Amino acid sequence: MMKKTIFAALILLCQITVSAQDRADQQHLADSASFSMILLGDPQGYTKYDINQPIFELCTAWCADNIDNLNIKAVLCTGDLVEQNENIVRNRHMLNQTSRQMWKWASHCFERLDNRVPYIISTGNHEYGYVRGDEGFTHFPEYFPFERNSKWADCVVSALPNREGRVSLENAAYEFDDSRWGRLLVIATEWAPRDEVLTWAKNLAASDRYKNARVILMTHSFLRERTAERTKDEDYKIQPRNYGEDIWEKLVKPSKNILMVICGHTGKPGDFEDNVAYREDKNDSGRTVHQMMFNVQTLGGGWEGNGGDGWLRILEFRPDGKTISVSTYSPLFGISPSTKKLAHRDGKCDRFDIDLSK
């Protein structure tokens, strides 16, 4: 009896100790009635080197750890999960992993979120073809089949086959409902989407069910870094295709309720501002469309650095039903008390509010 009592006491002590541990830099919503979506930039720099790979898992593990704390409704990713979709020749000047190793690691990292929260990926050029997206085939459906995450069943409302005619989440729409925000629809597209993808997205946004919803479009290539010019005439061989300016003219501008576009793709070594962009334009209905590019891959030391220093964005959807507060945070720096002072960026391009009511 005494042994059982001591054993029970030790278990209780361990539970108390674990629950009482201080987090190095616990994040909180500005308003407890808010919900959030977490934005991950292009992770290819993490997956292409084995020494960098744990940083990306730290990011997805941090997301999983904060689902309740930050009331996370979805995790968004701008694409380029891998450096090369189908290549066994390792160019050691730019990677040390084969394509299969990179795909497996990207898949492994997102397992942290499976059956816990939906994640939405707008596939990038590096998910296609042999090296950089010149061809239309991809391994994405093999590593990210619909059935792997039960949370997709609760929110995926439409999907369009990919360039190979395969059922895939490359072109998919996700519905979220909130008492203050009403109906939100997030539409993600394939790399350089075909005209039929843009038509599908346009018709879905204008349908009876979603004509009064707020729609967020995710597509890989849309804005250039710093200048926020929309992409066009990129040097890729894939056909048919649409880049940023085409997507704006054919889909976003004519749609009255696509109020936000999120992308990645562009960027270059340099300042943080060389890897982000933001602009606002009026659509044909006179409403403001907020366009945001976020791509972290060079932020940890350039093209061959650590992949992005763990930077991500917290999108807090405030209870006023119109304001999204954007903040930029790194769990890599935040996990240690000695570096948490570096974990928050507070510049003009790092922390700002988006008003979707304009």
N, C-alpha and C positions, 0 to 999 in steps of 0.2 A: 504493500500500500504506500509506504514511504517513497519507494522508487518511482511509482506512478505519479505521486504528487510532485516530486522533484522534477521529473521529466516534463510534466504539464507546465510547471513554473518556468522551465527553461524555454519551452516553446513560446509561452506568453511573453517572456523577456525578449526573445528574438523578434517577435512580431512588433513589440513596442519600439525596439531599437530601430528596426527597418522603417517603420512608419514615422519615426521621429527624426530620421536623417534630414539634414538641411540640403536642399538642392542648391547647386552652385549659383544658378541664375534663373530661378523659376519665373516663367513668363505668365502674364495675366492679361485678360481683356480689359480695356479701358472701362467698359460697361458690362456688368455681369449678365445683362439681358441680351448681349450681342451673340452672334455665332461667327465662325471664321472659316476661311478656306486657306490652305497653305500652298504657296507657289514655289516649286522647285525649278531652277533653271537647267539648261542643258547639262546632263551629267556625264557626257562622253569622256571628259578629262579624268573623272574618277574611275571609270570602268576599264580604261585602256592600259592602265598600269596596276599591277597587283598591289604595290605599296600604297596606292591612292584609294583602293577599293573600300577599305573600312570607313573612309570619311563619308561616302554616300550611304552606307548602311547606318552610320550615326545619324544622318539626316532623316531617314525614314523611321529609324527607331525613336528619334525625338518626336516625330509626328505621332507615332503610335502612343507614346508616353503622354502626349498632351491632348488626346482626343476629348477627354472629359474636361480637363482644365481649361482648354481654349474653345470648347464646344465646336470641334472641327466637323464640318459637314462633308468636306471633300479635300483631297490633296490633288493639286494640279501640277503637271509637268510639261515643259515647253518642247520636249522631244530631244532627239539625238541621244538615245540611251546608250549607244555603242559608237565606236569610232568607225567601224566597217561592218557591214551586214554579212558579207560572205567572203572571207579571205583567210587562208591558212598561212600566208607568208607574213611573218612578223617583221615589219620595218622598225628596227630597234632605235631609230632616230625619232620615232614618234609614238611607239607603243611596245609592250612586251607580252600582249595577250592576243590569242587568235579570236576570230569573230565568235566562235562558240563559247569560249571562256568569258568574253564580254557579255554576251546574251545571258549566260547562266548567272553571272554576278548581278546584272540588272534585275533579272527575275527574282533572284534570292533577296535582294534588298526590298523589293516591293512585297515580298511575302510577309514582311512585318505589318503590312496594312490589310492583308487579305482577311476577309470575314469580319473586319472591324470598321472599315470606312471605305467608301468608294474613292478610287484614284482615277484621274482623267489625263490621258497622254495625247498630245497632238504630235504625231510621229514626224520626225525630222528626216532630212536628206540622208543622214548616215544610217538610217534603218533600211535603206533601199539599195538595190544593185549590188555590185561587187565591192566598191570602195567608198563612193561619196554620194550616191543618189542619182546616177545617170540612167539607171534602168528601173523598172517598176516592180520587181519582185522583192519580197521581204520575208524575214523569219518572225515578224511580230506576232502573227496569229498563233504560231506554235508555242511561243513562250508566254503569251498573254491571252489564252482562250477565255471566253466569257465565263465559263463554269468555275474558274479558279477563285473568284471572289464573290461570295454570296451577296455582298452589299450592292453589286451591280444589278442584281435582280430587282432590287427595290426602286431603282431610279432610271435605268436605261429604258428609253421610250421609243427610240428609233435607231436604225443602223442601216448603212448602205454597203454593199460588197466592195471590196478593194479592187485595185487595178488588175488583179488576177482572177477576179470573179469569186473570191473566197469570202465567206462570212467572217467579219473582223470588227474589232472596235476602233479601227483606224478612222472610220467615219461613223460617229455615234453621238447621240443626244441624251443628256442626263437631266432629269427633272428634280427640282427641290422645291418644297413648299414650306412657307413660314408664315406665321400669323401676322407678322408686321410687314414682311416683304412681299407677301403673296407668292405667286408662282415665278420661280427662276428656272431658266433653261440654259444649260451649258452645252454648246455644240463644238465638238472637236473634229478636225479634218486631217486627212492624209497630207503628206508632203506635196507641195505644189499642186493643190487639188484640181481635178478635172472639172470641166463645165458641169457635168451631171451632178457632181458633188455640191457645187455652188447652187444649182437649181433645187436639189433636195433640201439643202439648208434654208434657202429662201422660202420655199413652199412650207416647210415645217414651221418656221418663225411666223408666217402669215396665216397659219391654219386657225380654225375656230378655237381650238384648245389653247393656242399660245399667242394669239394676236394681242392679248393684253398682258402678256408676261414680259419680264425683263430678260433679255437674251444676252449671254456672254459667248463670244466666238473665240475659240482657241485654234490657231493655225501656226505652223512653224515659222515661215518666212513672211514678214509683213512690214516691219520697220527696220531702218538702219540705225546703228549706234550714233549717239550724240545729235546728229542732224534731225533725226526722226523722219527722214524722207522715206516714203514707202518703196519697197523693193520692186525692181522690174528688170527685165533683160539679164537675168543671172546666167552665169556660164555653166549651165548643166544641160545635158542632152535629153533628159526625160521629156516625153511627149505623150499625150497632150498635157498642158500645165497652165497654172495661173500663179503669179506671184502677188506681192502686196497691192500694187496699184490696180491690177486686174480684179483682185478679190474685193477691193474697196468699190470699184465702179460697178461690178456685176452683182455683188451680194450685199455689202454693208450699207452703202449709200442709199440704195433703193428701199431698204428694210427699215420700217419705222421703229422697230423695237430691239434691234441689235445695238446696244448702248455701250458695249465694251468689247475690245479686242485685246487678247493676250498672245504674245509671240515670244520667240527666242531667236536662235539662228545666227544673228550678226554680232559683232564685237571684235575687239582686238586688244592686245596687251597694252597696258597703260594705266590711266586712272580708272577709278570705279565708273566714272561717267562715260568711259569708252565701251562700256558693256551694258548700258541701259539706255532707254529712250522713252519719251512720252509726248503725245500730242493730242489735241482736241480738234474735231471738225464737226460741222453740222451735216446731218443727213438730209435727204430730200424732204423730210417732214419737219425740218427745222430743229430737231433735237440734237443734243451734243453726244458725240460718240467719243469715248475715252479709249485711247490706244496706248498700250504699254508693252515695251520689250524688256525682258529680263533674261540675261544669259551669263552664267557665272564662270564658264569654263577657263578663262584666262586669269581669274582673280586670285589664284594661289601661286603665281609665279610665271605667268605666260602660258604659251601653248603646251609646254612640257612641264608645267608646274604641278601642283597637287590636285588640280581639278576644280578649284573654286572656293577654298577656305570654308566650306560648309554654309555659304551664304544662301538664305532663302527669304521669302517674303511672307509676312502674316497679313492677310486681307481680312480685316474685321468689319463685318456687316453690322452696322449700328442699329439699335432698335427704333430709330426714326424712320426706317424703311427706305432710306434714300442715300445714306452716306456710307462709303467704304473707306475705312482708315487703313492706309498702307504703311507698314513698318518693315525694316530690313534687319535681319538678325542672323547670327551664326551660332549654332549649337556647338561647333568645334571650339570656338573661343569661350562660349558660355559655360561649358562643362567644367572648367577649372576656375577656382577663385582667383588664381594668379593672372588669368587672361580675360576674365569676364568684362573688364573695362573696355575691351576691344570688340565685344560681341554685338554692339548696337551701332548702327550708322544713323546719323541725325542730320545729314545734309538735305538740301532742297530736293534732290532726286531720290532720297532714301526714305523719307517720312512725309507723307502728304495725304490729303483727303480727296476723295472722288465723290462728286454729287451727281447721282444718276437722275435727279429730278429736273435738270436743266433741259 
